[in-house]
Amino acid sequence: MAGPFIPTQDDVRRAQAIVGAYARTRLETIAARPGNPRGGEFRSFDGGAVALRMPGFPGSAFNNAYGFSDEHIEAIPGLIDWYKAGVGGAFALAPGAATVKTAGLLADAGFRLSVWHATMIGPPELPSAEAPGVTIEPVTDEAALGPFADVYHRGWNYTAFRIPMQSWLTAPGWRLYLARFEGEPAGAAILYLDGEDGYLADGAVDPDFRHHGVHRALLDRRVDDARAAGAKRIVSGCNYLSGSFRNQLRKGLSLLFTETFWALPPPAR
C-alpha cells in the first residue's frame, strides 16, 4: 500500500465481512455455554452479511447486523421483525453499495441513525511509538483473564453486566492482550486473525490510565503480531473523531469508510 491509499468496493466488502465474522465468533463463544443462557443466535447471508441477536445483553454489540445493503432487501423485513421480537438492535450501513431502500425500511420501522462509525485500513508494516511505563502481555490463561476482564469492562464502561470470557481464550483466530502501566492493569484489546487479514478489535483503556500511550501500545503490539502471523492487511474500527480514531491515524492507518448505525431502541418493559 505504498503512496496514498485508494479504497475500492472490494476493500469495503472485505472489511465488513471480517468485522461481521469477528462479531459472530464473539457471540458464538458465549452462546456455546450450556443451555445458551443469554439466548445468542445469528443469521448469515450472502456476501458475508450477518445479523446477531442476544437478548441477554440488550443494547450491546451483540444485537447488531453487519454487511447489509439493498442487495439483501428481501431479507430486511424479516430481520426487522426478528429484532423487534428481541431487545432491539442496529444495522451498520456502509457506503459504496446502495442502501437507500434498506434505510427507508429501517426508518419506517422506527430505526434511527444513532452513531457514525469509522472503519480503518492499512498495511502491517507500520512504525511503533515509544510508550514509557507501558508493557503489553498476551493473555493465555485464566489467571491473566481476570485483570483483562476487569480493565476491559472499566474501559468500555460496562457496569450493568459482566461478559463471560473464559471461552475467549480458545476462540478461533483470537489473541487477547493486557496492557499495564507501571505494573498496573491499564488496558485490554483483541486481535482477530482471518486469512490474510488482521482485525484490531475491542481496544479499551481504563479511564484512570488514559493519556499514557496505552491505547497506542496496544495498537502497535497487535499490528506487529498480525504481521508476524502473515497478515497482509490491517482493519480496525472506532467512532469517528474519537481518541481511538486519532491514534489510529497517528499509527498510519487510513480511513476506509464511515458507516451509520441505525438503531431500534429496546421495547419498553
HELIX and SHEET records of a PDB file:
HELIX    1   1 GLN A    9  ALA A   31  1                                  23    
HELIX    2   2 ASP A   46  GLY A   48  5                                   3    
HELIX    3   3 ALA A   61  ASN A   63  5                                   3    
HELIX    4   4 ASP A   70  HIS A   72  5                                   3    
HELIX    5   5 ILE A   76  LYS A   84  1                                   9    
HELIX    6   6 VAL A  100  ASP A  108  1                                   9    
HELIX    7   7 GLU A  142  GLY A  155  1                                  14    
HELIX    8   8 GLN A  166  THR A  170  5                                   5    
HELIX    9   9 PRO A  207  PHE A  209  5                                   3    
HELIX   10  10 VAL A  214  ALA A  228  1                                  15    
HELIX   11  11 GLY A  243  LYS A  251  1                                   9    
SHEET    1   A11 GLU A  41  SER A  44  0                                        
SHEET    2   A11 VAL A  50  ARG A  53 -1                                        
SHEET    3   A11 ASN A  64  TYR A  66 -1                                        
SHEET    4   A11 GLY A  89  LEU A  93  1                                        
SHEET    5   A11 SER A 254  LEU A 264 -1                                        
SHEET    6   A11 ARG A 112  GLY A 122 -1                                        
SHEET    7   A11 ARG A 233  ASN A 239 -1                                        
SHEET    8   A11 ASP A 197  VAL A 205  1                                        
SHEET    9   A11 GLU A 184  ASP A 194 -1                                        
SHEET   10   A11 TRP A 174  PHE A 181 -1                                        
SHEET   11   A11 VAL A 134  VAL A 139 -1                                        
END                                                                             
